[in-house]
Amino acid sequence: MNSLDLPGRPQDTRVVVAMSGGVDSSVVAGLLASEGYEVVGVTLQLYDHGTAVHRPGSCCAGQDIEDARRVAETLGIAHYVLNYEERFRKAVIDPFAESYATGETPIPCVSCNQTVKFSDLLETARELGADALATGHYIRSRANGAHRALFRPVDNDRDQSYFLFATTQEQIDYLRFPLGHLPKAEVRRIAGEMGLSVAAKQDSQDICFVPRGKYSDVIARLRPEAATPGDIVHIDGRVLGRHEGVLRYTIGQRRGIGVAAGEPLYVVHIDARRARVVVGPREALETRRVFLRDVNWLGDTPLEALPPEGMEVFAKVRSTRPPTPARLHHTHGSTYVELHEGETGVAPGQACVLYSDDGDDSRVFGGGFIERSERDAEAETQLARLDRLSA
């Protein structure tokens, strides 16, 4: 076995590296090339029509493509650019806008990994005769019986497991993540030693295809109905004011709501059908149970074989929060998670990712998208009453 847990010598092993033009994927290509692997760099052109402009915090477009080309030349490896703009629009951008227009809080990075990167690009890697597809994601994988399993990385500040929960077992077996055992500072140091032009390049941030983070502009253009004005309503039924579109609000939002009521208010519900934003006190956000759809389960025991009392796990419902104790249930085809410590700011469309524990080497058990959540009894009663009054 070589360093990628593949049979044969590195020089007899072809690896496609997904090169975004950033420092992480560039270092992956450099490390594998230095070990003697036959490295083929592939960069996806996803938006902006390849315009060579610099947008800080972006990836896979404009100057980023040129950066990837330059790194490939420095390393002396083959490099190809594939135009996936149409596929990216249909698989990522359009569903993102549609989800927001219905009052959800989508995660386009998960969709991109699910469809463009780990499906379409993976198939391209196979067509190129590659033995593996390597990426610069901060996550680890290692052998688990006849397959491979995912684990959180060494650098928890760079942990990207939340965005990779939907990776299927077949994909995991083919993928490799050479940076999972390295801290980010070490990756930048290696890039400098290699003489790569991207060693000090800014990391990608926020949503890559949204200029300056103004996702509302993208949604308003693609789904104008999400910009329909409507009422801002207190959870107790009082109309407090007006808004200029549900697309400007997310569950848990505190600032910029646009009303004053003499008490701290948070967005607790978005009723896109009625163009209504429901606000209330912080305690109305407290969530103890979330129901999941499109579950991708990577545990050794099938979901259908879980005991009636469920399975103890750790869960993340937001990418910036650590995993917390929870219990996973799967009954009558329904999958839900009880959050022992409760959470706030839980919104439909977000991911709930499951782990074996909260340690640095915890295993990723997969997860699903939040379809709905259950709050404390009083908040549920108030929301149900408000819905009946508006029917």
C-alpha positions as a Markdown table, in Angstrom:
| # | Residue | x | y | z |
|---|---|---|---|---|
| 1 | Met | 0.0 | 0.0 | 0.0 |
| 2 | Asn | 1.2 | 3.5 | -0.7 |
| 3 | Ser | 0.5 | 6.7 | 1.3 |
| 4 | Leu | -3.1 | 6.9 | -0.1 |
| 5 | Asp | -3.9 | 3.3 | 1.0 |
| 6 | Leu | -3.9 | 2.2 | -2.7 |
| 7 | Pro | -2.0 | -0.8 | -4.0 |
| 8 | Gly | 1.1 | -0.2 | -6.1 |
| 9 | Arg | 3.9 | 2.4 | -6.2 |
| 10 | Pro | 3.1 | 6.1 | -6.3 |
| 11 | Gln | 4.6 | 6.4 | -9.8 |
| 12 | Asp | 2.1 | 3.7 | -11.0 |
| 13 | Thr | -0.8 | 5.5 | -9.4 |
| 14 | Arg | -2.8 | 8.3 | -11.2 |
| 15 | Val | -4.6 | 10.8 | -8.9 |
| 16 | Val | -6.9 | 13.6 | -10.1 |
| 17 | Val | -6.7 | 16.6 | -7.8 |
| 18 | Ala | -9.6 | 19.0 | -7.6 |
| 19 | Met | -7.7 | 22.4 | -7.9 |
| 20 | Ser | -9.9 | 25.4 | -6.9 |
| 21 | Gly | -7.0 | 27.9 | -7.2 |
| 22 | Gly | -6.6 | 28.2 | -3.5 |
| 23 | Val | -3.7 | 27.2 | -1.2 |
| 24 | Asp | -5.3 | 24.0 | 0.2 |
| 25 | Ser | -5.9 | 22.1 | -3.1 |
| 26 | Ser | -2.6 | 23.5 | -4.5 |
| 27 | Val | -0.7 | 22.0 | -1.6 |
| 28 | Val | -2.5 | 18.7 | -2.1 |
| 29 | Ala | -1.3 | 18.6 | -5.7 |
| 30 | Gly | 2.3 | 19.5 | -4.6 |
| 31 | Leu | 2.5 | 16.9 | -1.9 |
| 32 | Leu | 1.3 | 14.1 | -4.1 |
| 33 | Ala | 3.5 | 15.2 | -7.0 |
| 34 | Ser | 6.5 | 15.2 | -4.6 |
| 35 | Glu | 5.8 | 11.7 | -3.6 |
| 36 | Gly | 5.9 | 10.6 | -7.2 |
| 37 | Tyr | 2.2 | 10.1 | -8.0 |
| 38 | Glu | 1.0 | 10.9 | -11.5 |
| 39 | Val | -1.0 | 13.9 | -10.7 |
| 40 | Val | -3.7 | 15.4 | -13.0 |
| 41 | Gly | -5.1 | 18.8 | -11.8 |
| 42 | Val | -8.7 | 19.6 | -12.8 |
| 43 | Thr | -10.3 | 23.0 | -12.2 |
| 44 | Leu | -14.0 | 23.5 | -12.5 |
| 45 | Gln | -15.3 | 26.7 | -14.1 |
| 46 | Leu | -18.5 | 27.2 | -12.2 |
| 47 | Tyr | -19.6 | 30.8 | -12.8 |
| 48 | Asp | -18.6 | 34.3 | -14.1 |
| 49 | His | -18.0 | 32.7 | -17.5 |
| 50 | Gly | -14.2 | 32.5 | -16.7 |
| 51 | Thr | -13.8 | 36.2 | -16.5 |
| 52 | Ala | -10.3 | 36.8 | -15.1 |
| 53 | Val | -11.4 | 39.1 | -12.3 |
| 54 | His | -10.3 | 39.0 | -8.7 |
| 55 | Arg | -13.0 | 38.5 | -6.1 |
| 56 | Pro | -11.6 | 38.0 | -2.6 |
| 57 | Gly | -13.0 | 34.9 | -1.0 |
| 58 | Ser | -14.2 | 33.3 | -4.2 |
| 59 | Cys | -13.2 | 30.0 | -5.9 |
| 60 | Cys | -13.6 | 28.2 | -9.2 |
| 61 | Ala | -13.9 | 31.3 | -11.4 |
| 62 | Gly | -11.9 | 34.1 | -12.9 |
| 63 | Gln | -8.5 | 34.7 | -11.3 |
| 64 | Asp | -8.8 | 31.5 | -9.3 |
| 65 | Ile | -8.6 | 29.5 | -12.6 |
| 66 | Glu | -5.5 | 31.4 | -13.6 |
| 67 | Asp | -4.0 | 30.7 | -10.1 |
| 68 | Ala | -4.6 | 27.0 | -10.5 |
| 69 | Arg | -3.0 | 27.0 | -14.0 |
| 70 | Arg | 0.1 | 28.8 | -12.5 |
| 71 | Val | 0.4 | 26.3 | -9.7 |
| 72 | Ala | 0.2 | 23.4 | -12.1 |
| 73 | Glu | 3.0 | 24.9 | -14.2 |
| 74 | Thr | 5.1 | 25.4 | -11.1 |
| 75 | Leu | 4.6 | 21.8 | -10.2 |
| 76 | Gly | 5.0 | 20.4 | -13.7 |
| 77 | Ile | 1.7 | 18.5 | -13.7 |
| 78 | Ala | -1.1 | 18.2 | -16.3 |
| 79 | His | -4.0 | 20.6 | -15.8 |
| 80 | Tyr | -7.4 | 20.8 | -17.3 |
| 81 | Val | -10.3 | 23.3 | -16.9 |
| 82 | Leu | -13.8 | 22.0 | -17.3 |
| 83 | Asn | -16.8 | 24.2 | -17.9 |
| 84 | Tyr | -19.4 | 23.2 | -15.4 |
| 85 | Glu | -21.3 | 26.5 | -15.4 |
| 86 | Glu | -24.6 | 25.2 | -16.6 |
| 87 | Arg | -24.5 | 22.2 | -14.3 |
| 88 | Phe | -23.6 | 24.4 | -11.3 |
| 89 | Arg | -26.5 | 26.7 | -12.0 |
| 90 | Lys | -29.0 | 23.9 | -12.3 |
| 91 | Ala | -27.7 | 21.8 | -9.4 |
| 92 | Val | -26.6 | 24.5 | -6.9 |
| 93 | Ile | -27.6 | 28.1 | -7.7 |
| 94 | Asp | -31.3 | 27.5 | -8.7 |
| 95 | Pro | -32.1 | 25.1 | -5.8 |
| 96 | Phe | -30.4 | 27.6 | -3.4 |
| 97 | Ala | -32.7 | 30.4 | -4.6 |
| 98 | Glu | -35.7 | 28.2 | -4.6 |
| 99 | Ser | -35.0 | 27.0 | -1.0 |
| 100 | Tyr | -34.6 | 30.5 | 0.3 |
| 101 | Ala | -37.9 | 31.6 | -1.4 |
| 102 | Thr | -39.8 | 28.9 | 0.5 |
| 103 | Gly | -38.4 | 30.2 | 3.9 |
| 104 | Glu | -35.5 | 27.7 | 4.3 |
| 105 | Thr | -31.9 | 28.4 | 5.0 |
| 106 | Pro | -30.0 | 26.3 | 2.4 |
| 107 | Ile | -26.3 | 25.3 | 2.4 |
| 108 | Pro | -25.1 | 25.5 | -1.2 |
| 109 | Cys | -21.7 | 24.1 | -0.3 |
| 110 | Val | -23.3 | 20.8 | 0.6 |
| 111 | Ser | -25.2 | 20.7 | -2.7 |
| 112 | Cys | -22.0 | 21.5 | -4.7 |
| 113 | Asn | -20.1 | 18.7 | -3.0 |
| 114 | Gln | -23.1 | 16.3 | -3.6 |
| 115 | Thr | -23.5 | 17.0 | -7.2 |
| 116 | Val | -20.8 | 18.9 | -9.0 |
| 117 | Lys | -17.6 | 17.9 | -7.1 |
| 118 | Phe | -18.2 | 14.4 | -5.7 |
| 119 | Ser | -20.5 | 13.2 | -8.5 |
| 120 | Asp | -19.7 | 14.8 | -11.8 |
| 121 | Leu | -16.0 | 15.5 | -11.2 |
| 122 | Leu | -15.6 | 12.1 | -9.6 |
| 123 | Glu | -17.0 | 10.5 | -12.7 |
| 124 | Thr | -14.6 | 12.5 | -14.8 |
| 125 | Ala | -11.7 | 11.3 | -12.7 |
| 126 | Arg | -12.7 | 7.7 | -13.3 |
| 127 | Glu | -12.9 | 8.4 | -17.1 |
| 128 | Leu | -9.4 | 9.7 | -16.9 |
| 129 | Gly | -8.3 | 6.4 | -15.4 |
| 130 | Ala | -7.5 | 7.8 | -12.0 |
| 131 | Asp | -7.2 | 5.5 | -9.0 |
| 132 | Ala | -8.5 | 8.3 | -6.7 |
| 133 | Leu | -9.8 | 11.8 | -6.5 |
| 134 | Ala | -8.0 | 14.0 | -4.0 |
| 135 | Thr | -9.3 | 17.3 | -2.6 |
| 136 | Gly | -8.1 | 20.0 | -0.2 |
| 137 | His | -10.9 | 19.5 | 2.3 |
| 138 | Tyr | -10.0 | 19.4 | 6.0 |
| 139 | Ile | -11.4 | 16.0 | 6.9 |
| 140 | Arg | -9.9 | 12.6 | 7.4 |
| 141 | Ser | -10.7 | 9.2 | 6.0 |
| 142 | Arg | -9.2 | 5.8 | 6.7 |
| 143 | Ala | -9.9 | 2.1 | 6.3 |
| 144 | Asn | -13.0 | 0.7 | 8.0 |
| 145 | Gly | -13.3 | -3.0 | 7.1 |
| 146 | Ala | -13.8 | -3.3 | 3.4 |
| 147 | His | -14.6 | 0.4 | 3.1 |
| 148 | Arg | -13.4 | 3.7 | 4.4 |
| 149 | Ala | -14.9 | 6.0 | 7.0 |
| 150 | Leu | -14.8 | 9.8 | 7.6 |
| 151 | Phe | -13.4 | 11.4 | 10.7 |
| 152 | Arg | -13.0 | 15.0 | 11.9 |
| 153 | Pro | -9.6 | 16.6 | 11.0 |
| 154 | Val | -6.7 | 17.5 | 13.3 |
| 155 | Asp | -7.4 | 21.3 | 12.9 |
| 156 | Asn | -10.9 | 21.8 | 14.4 |
| 157 | Asp | -10.9 | 25.4 | 13.3 |
| 158 | Arg | -10.9 | 24.2 | 9.7 |
| 159 | Asp | -13.2 | 21.2 | 10.2 |
| 160 | Gln | -15.3 | 20.8 | 7.0 |
| 161 | Ser | -17.1 | 17.6 | 7.9 |
| 162 | Tyr | -20.4 | 19.5 | 8.3 |
| 163 | Phe | -20.3 | 20.3 | 4.6 |
| 164 | Leu | -19.4 | 16.7 | 3.6 |
| 165 | Phe | -22.0 | 14.7 | 5.5 |
| 166 | Ala | -23.8 | 13.8 | 2.3 |
| 167 | Thr | -20.8 | 12.1 | 0.7 |
| 168 | Thr | -21.9 | 8.5 | -0.1 |
| 169 | Gln | -20.0 | 5.4 | 0.9 |
| 170 | Glu | -19.0 | 4.7 | -2.8 |
| 171 | Gln | -17.6 | 8.2 | -3.1 |
| 172 | Ile | -15.7 | 8.0 | 0.3 |
| 173 | Asp | -14.0 | 4.8 | -0.9 |
| 174 | Tyr | -12.6 | 6.7 | -4.0 |
| 175 | Leu | -11.8 | 10.0 | -2.4 |
| 176 | Arg | -8.7 | 11.0 | -0.5 |
| 177 | Phe | -8.1 | 14.0 | 1.8 |
| 178 | Pro | -4.4 | 14.5 | 2.3 |
| 179 | Leu | -4.7 | 17.6 | 4.5 |
| 180 | Gly | -6.9 | 16.0 | 7.2 |
| 181 | His | -3.9 | 15.5 | 9.5 |
| 182 | Leu | -2.4 | 19.0 | 9.1 |
| 183 | Pro | -3.1 | 22.3 | 10.7 |
| 184 | Lys | -3.8 | 25.2 | 8.3 |
| 185 | Ala | -0.7 | 27.1 | 9.4 |
| 186 | Glu | 1.4 | 24.1 | 8.3 |
| 187 | Val | -0.3 | 24.0 | 4.9 |
| 188 | Arg | 0.6 | 27.6 | 4.3 |
| 189 | Arg | 4.2 | 26.9 | 5.4 |
| 190 | Ile | 4.4 | 24.0 | 2.9 |
| 191 | Ala | 3.0 | 26.2 | 0.1 |
| 192 | Gly | 5.7 | 28.7 | 0.8 |
| 193 | Glu | 8.5 | 26.1 | 0.7 |
| 194 | Met | 7.1 | 24.8 | -2.6 |
| 195 | Gly | 7.3 | 28.3 | -4.0 |
| 196 | Leu | 3.6 | 28.4 | -4.9 |
| 197 | Ser | 2.2 | 31.8 | -5.8 |
| 198 | Val | -1.0 | 31.1 | -3.7 |
| 199 | Ala | 0.8 | 30.6 | -0.4 |
| 200 | Ala | -0.6 | 33.7 | 1.1 |
| 201 | Lys | -3.9 | 33.8 | -0.8 |
| 202 | Gln | -7.0 | 34.6 | 1.1 |
| 203 | Asp | -9.3 | 31.7 | 2.0 |
| 204 | Ser | -12.6 | 31.3 | 0.3 |
| 205 | Gln | -15.5 | 32.7 | 2.4 |
| 206 | Asp | -19.2 | 32.7 | 2.6 |
| 207 | Ile | -21.1 | 31.6 | -0.6 |
| 208 | Cys | -18.6 | 31.5 | -3.4 |
| 209 | Phe | -21.0 | 32.7 | -6.2 |
| 210 | Val | -22.5 | 35.6 | -4.3 |
| 211 | Pro | -20.6 | 38.9 | -4.8 |
| 212 | Arg | -19.8 | 40.6 | -1.5 |
| 213 | Gly | -22.0 | 38.2 | 0.4 |
| 214 | Lys | -25.3 | 39.8 | -0.8 |
| 215 | Tyr | -27.2 | 36.6 | -1.4 |
| 216 | Ser | -30.5 | 38.6 | -1.4 |
| 217 | Asp | -29.6 | 40.1 | -4.7 |
| 218 | Val | -29.2 | 36.7 | -6.3 |
| 219 | Ile | -32.4 | 35.4 | -4.8 |
| 220 | Ala | -34.4 | 38.5 | -5.8 |
| 221 | Arg | -33.3 | 38.1 | -9.4 |
| 222 | Leu | -34.0 | 34.3 | -9.6 |
| 223 | Arg | -37.1 | 34.2 | -7.4 |
| 224 | Pro | -38.8 | 37.6 | -7.4 |
| 225 | Glu | -41.6 | 36.3 | -5.2 |
| 226 | Ala | -39.2 | 36.1 | -2.3 |
| 227 | Ala | -39.0 | 39.9 | -2.4 |
| 228 | Thr | -42.8 | 40.4 | -1.9 |
| 229 | Pro | -43.5 | 42.8 | 1.0 |
| 230 | Gly | -45.4 | 41.5 | 4.0 |
| 231 | Asp | -46.1 | 41.7 | 7.7 |
| 232 | Ile | -43.8 | 41.3 | 10.6 |
| 233 | Val | -45.9 | 39.6 | 13.2 |
| 234 | His | -45.2 | 38.8 | 16.9 |
| 235 | Ile | -45.6 | 35.2 | 17.9 |
| 236 | Asp | -48.5 | 36.4 | 20.1 |
| 237 | Gly | -50.4 | 37.7 | 17.0 |
| 238 | Arg | -49.6 | 41.4 | 17.1 |
| 239 | Val | -48.6 | 43.0 | 13.8 |
| 240 | Leu | -45.5 | 45.0 | 14.5 |
| 241 | Gly | -44.5 | 46.3 | 11.0 |
| 242 | Arg | -43.8 | 45.5 | 7.4 |
| 243 | His | -40.8 | 43.9 | 5.6 |
| 244 | Glu | -39.5 | 44.0 | 2.0 |
| 245 | Gly | -39.3 | 40.3 | 1.4 |
| 246 | Val | -38.7 | 37.1 | 3.4 |
| 247 | Leu | -35.4 | 36.6 | 1.6 |
| 248 | Arg | -33.9 | 39.2 | 3.9 |
| 249 | Tyr | -34.5 | 37.1 | 7.0 |
| 250 | Thr | -33.2 | 33.9 | 8.6 |
| 251 | Ile | -34.3 | 32.0 | 11.7 |
| 252 | Gly | -32.5 | 33.2 | 14.8 |
| 253 | Gln | -31.8 | 36.7 | 13.3 |
| 254 | Arg | -31.6 | 39.4 | 15.9 |
| 255 | Arg | -30.3 | 42.5 | 14.1 |
| 256 | Gly | -31.9 | 44.4 | 11.2 |
| 257 | Ile | -35.4 | 43.1 | 11.7 |
| 258 | Gly | -36.9 | 46.5 | 11.3 |
| 259 | Val | -39.2 | 46.8 | 14.2 |
| 260 | Ala | -39.0 | 48.1 | 17.8 |
| 261 | Ala | -41.1 | 46.6 | 20.6 |
| 262 | Gly | -39.3 | 47.4 | 23.8 |
| 263 | Glu | -37.8 | 43.9 | 24.1 |
| 264 | Pro | -35.2 | 41.9 | 22.2 |
| 265 | Leu | -36.8 | 40.2 | 19.3 |
| 266 | Tyr | -35.6 | 37.3 | 17.1 |
| 267 | Val | -36.9 | 35.8 | 13.9 |
| 268 | Val | -38.6 | 32.6 | 15.0 |
| 269 | His | -40.5 | 31.5 | 11.9 |
| 270 | Ile | -40.7 | 32.4 | 8.2 |
| 271 | Asp | -44.1 | 31.9 | 6.5 |
| 272 | Ala | -43.1 | 32.3 | 2.9 |
| 273 | Arg | -46.6 | 31.4 | 1.6 |
| 274 | Arg | -48.1 | 34.3 | 3.4 |
| 275 | Ala | -45.0 | 36.5 | 3.0 |
| 276 | Arg | -44.9 | 36.8 | 6.8 |
| 277 | Val | -42.0 | 37.0 | 9.2 |
| 278 | Val | -42.8 | 35.9 | 12.8 |
| 279 | Val | -40.7 | 37.3 | 15.6 |
| 280 | Gly | -40.6 | 36.6 | 19.3 |
| 281 | Pro | -38.4 | 36.3 | 22.4 |
| 282 | Arg | -35.2 | 34.2 | 22.4 |
| 283 | Glu | -36.9 | 31.3 | 24.3 |
| 284 | Ala | -39.2 | 30.8 | 21.4 |
| 285 | Leu | -36.2 | 29.6 | 19.4 |
| 286 | Glu | -35.3 | 26.8 | 21.8 |
| 287 | Thr | -35.4 | 23.5 | 19.8 |
| 288 | Arg | -35.2 | 20.0 | 21.2 |
| 289 | Arg | -36.1 | 17.8 | 18.3 |
| 290 | Val | -35.4 | 18.0 | 14.5 |
| 291 | Phe | -36.9 | 15.8 | 11.8 |
| 292 | Leu | -34.6 | 15.0 | 8.9 |
| 293 | Arg | -35.0 | 14.4 | 5.1 |
| 294 | Asp | -32.6 | 13.1 | 2.5 |
| 295 | Val | -30.6 | 11.3 | 5.2 |
| 296 | Asn | -27.2 | 9.9 | 4.3 |
| 297 | Trp | -26.2 | 7.4 | 6.9 |
| 298 | Leu | -22.6 | 6.2 | 7.1 |
| 299 | Gly | -22.8 | 4.2 | 10.4 |
| 300 | Asp | -22.0 | 0.5 | 10.5 |
| 301 | Thr | -25.4 | -0.4 | 11.8 |
| 302 | Pro | -28.2 | 0.3 | 9.3 |
| 303 | Leu | -30.8 | 2.9 | 10.3 |
| 304 | Glu | -33.5 | 0.3 | 10.1 |
| 305 | Ala | -31.6 | -1.8 | 12.7 |
| 306 | Leu | -31.4 | 0.8 | 15.4 |
| 307 | Pro | -32.9 | -0.2 | 18.7 |
| 308 | Pro | -36.3 | 1.2 | 19.7 |
| 309 | Glu | -34.7 | 3.6 | 22.2 |
| 310 | Gly | -32.5 | 5.0 | 19.5 |
| 311 | Met | -28.8 | 5.6 | 19.4 |
| 312 | Glu | -26.6 | 8.0 | 21.3 |
| 313 | Val | -24.7 | 10.3 | 19.0 |
| 314 | Phe | -23.4 | 13.9 | 18.9 |
| 315 | Ala | -25.0 | 16.4 | 16.5 |
| 316 | Lys | -24.2 | 19.7 | 14.8 |
| 317 | Val | -27.0 | 21.8 | 13.5 |
| 318 | Arg | -24.8 | 24.7 | 12.6 |
| 319 | Ser | -21.4 | 24.7 | 11.1 |
| 320 | Thr | -19.8 | 27.0 | 13.7 |
| 321 | Arg | -21.0 | 25.0 | 16.7 |
| 322 | Pro | -19.3 | 22.0 | 18.3 |
| 323 | Pro | -21.1 | 18.6 | 18.2 |
| 324 | Thr | -23.4 | 18.2 | 21.3 |
| 325 | Pro | -25.0 | 15.1 | 22.8 |
| 326 | Ala | -28.1 | 13.8 | 21.1 |
| 327 | Arg | -30.1 | 10.7 | 20.4 |
| 328 | Leu | -30.9 | 9.5 | 16.9 |
| 329 | His | -34.2 | 7.7 | 16.2 |
| 330 | His | -35.5 | 6.0 | 13.1 |
| 331 | Thr | -39.1 | 4.7 | 13.3 |
| 332 | His | -41.6 | 4.0 | 10.6 |
| 333 | Gly | -39.4 | 5.5 | 7.9 |
| 334 | Ser | -39.0 | 8.8 | 9.8 |
| 335 | Thr | -35.6 | 10.0 | 11.1 |
| 336 | Tyr | -35.4 | 12.5 | 13.9 |
| 337 | Val | -32.8 | 13.7 | 16.4 |
| 338 | Glu | -33.4 | 14.7 | 20.0 |
| 339 | Leu | -31.0 | 17.4 | 21.1 |
| 340 | His | -30.2 | 16.9 | 24.8 |
| 341 | Glu | -29.0 | 20.4 | 25.4 |
| 342 | Gly | -31.4 | 22.1 | 23.0 |
| 343 | Glu | -30.4 | 24.6 | 20.3 |
| 344 | Thr | -31.5 | 28.0 | 19.0 |
| 345 | Gly | -31.6 | 29.3 | 15.4 |
| 346 | Val | -32.5 | 26.0 | 13.9 |
| 347 | Ala | -34.1 | 26.4 | 10.5 |
| 348 | Pro | -35.5 | 24.1 | 7.8 |
| 349 | Gly | -32.9 | 23.5 | 5.1 |
| 350 | Gln | -30.0 | 23.5 | 7.4 |
| 351 | Ala | -28.0 | 20.3 | 8.0 |
| 352 | Cys | -27.9 | 18.1 | 11.1 |
| 353 | Val | -24.6 | 16.2 | 11.0 |
| 354 | Leu | -24.0 | 13.3 | 13.3 |
| 355 | Tyr | -20.8 | 12.1 | 15.0 |
| 356 | Ser | -19.6 | 9.3 | 17.3 |
| 357 | Asp | -18.4 | 11.8 | 19.9 |
| 358 | Asp | -17.2 | 15.4 | 20.2 |
| 359 | Gly | -13.5 | 14.6 | 20.2 |
| 360 | Asp | -10.8 | 15.5 | 17.6 |
| 361 | Asp | -11.0 | 12.0 | 16.0 |
| 362 | Ser | -14.7 | 11.5 | 16.1 |
| 363 | Arg | -16.3 | 9.6 | 13.2 |
| 364 | Val | -18.8 | 11.2 | 10.9 |
| 365 | Phe | -22.0 | 9.1 | 10.8 |
| 366 | Gly | -23.6 | 11.2 | 8.1 |
| 367 | Gly | -26.7 | 13.3 | 8.7 |
| 368 | Gly | -29.6 | 14.9 | 6.8 |
| 369 | Phe | -31.3 | 18.2 | 6.0 |
| 370 | Ile | -33.7 | 19.6 | 8.6 |
| 371 | Glu | -37.3 | 19.3 | 7.3 |
| 372 | Arg | -38.9 | 20.7 | 10.5 |
| 373 | Ser | -38.2 | 21.2 | 14.1 |
| 374 | Glu | -40.1 | 21.0 | 17.4 |
| 375 | Arg | -39.7 | 23.8 | 20.0 |
| 376 | Asp | -40.9 | 24.0 | 23.6 |
| 377 | Ala | -44.6 | 23.4 | 24.1 |
| 378 | Glu | -45.6 | 27.1 | 24.5 |
| 379 | Ala | -43.9 | 28.2 | 21.3 |
| 380 | Glu | -45.4 | 25.4 | 19.4 |
| 381 | Thr | -48.9 | 26.3 | 20.7 |
| 382 | Gln | -48.4 | 30.0 | 19.8 |
| 383 | Leu | -47.2 | 29.2 | 16.3 |
| 384 | Ala | -50.1 | 26.8 | 15.7 |
| 385 | Arg | -52.6 | 29.4 | 17.0 |
| 386 | Leu | -51.1 | 32.1 | 14.7 |
| 387 | Asp | -51.4 | 29.7 | 11.8 |
| 388 | Arg | -55.1 | 29.0 | 12.5 |
| 389 | Leu | -55.9 | 32.7 | 12.8 |
| 390 | Ser | -54.3 | 33.4 | 9.4 |
| 391 | Ala | -55.9 | 30.5 | 7.6 |
